[in-house]
Amino acid sequence: MKDAAAACQKLHDAKDYMFDVGLGQVNWRWHRQRFDADCNKAFIPTVNINKSAEILKEERLRSKTWLEAAGRYHHPSNKKFAQRYRKGVYRYWVSIQKQLQAEQEKINL
């Protein structure tokens, strides 16, 4: 965590803000103010996940579905990139559902 925060600070000091931070991969360029531009704060897992959840919730209010919100979370201003990300999230979700169903079938045998 210290190394990641130090790398964040080095980029921030160089005014290179195009990178993601923490577990939620929050984009520093667009959301550093949510962490008070404090790289150490951005890498505290609970803080980062809570900020990620805030962003996703805000995007859900602008979207018709949670999948659309996930795409907007990744890239709110570029529909093509958001769609590609949304498709990846959906494929991953389907994969998890299949795994859960297989596990449930094992339990019911």
C-alpha positions, 0 to 999 in steps of 0.5 A, a space after each residue: 500500500 505504501 509503494 502504491 501511494 508513493 507512486 500515486 504521489 509521484 504522478 500527482 506531483 508531476 500533474 499526471 493524473 490519468 491513473 486508477 487507484 485502489 481496489 475500486 480502480 478509481 480514476 484519479 483524474 476525475 475523482 481525486 477530490 473524493 480523497 481530498 487529493 490524498 494518495 494515502 487516503 485513496 489506498 485505504 481499502 475501506 475508503 476506496 471501496 466506499 468512494 467506488 460505491 458512491 461513484 457507482 451509485 451516482 452512475 446508476 442514477 444516470 443509467 437505466 440498468 446496473 450494467 449501464 452504470 458499470 460501463 459509465 463507472 469505467 468510462 462515463 464520457 465514451 460510450 464505446 469504451 463504456 459498452 466494451 467494459 459493460 460487455 466484459 462485466 456481463 460475461 464475468 457475471 454470467 460466468 459467476 452465475 454458472 459456477 454458482 449453479 454448478 455448486 448448487 447442483 452438487 449440493 442437491 445431489 
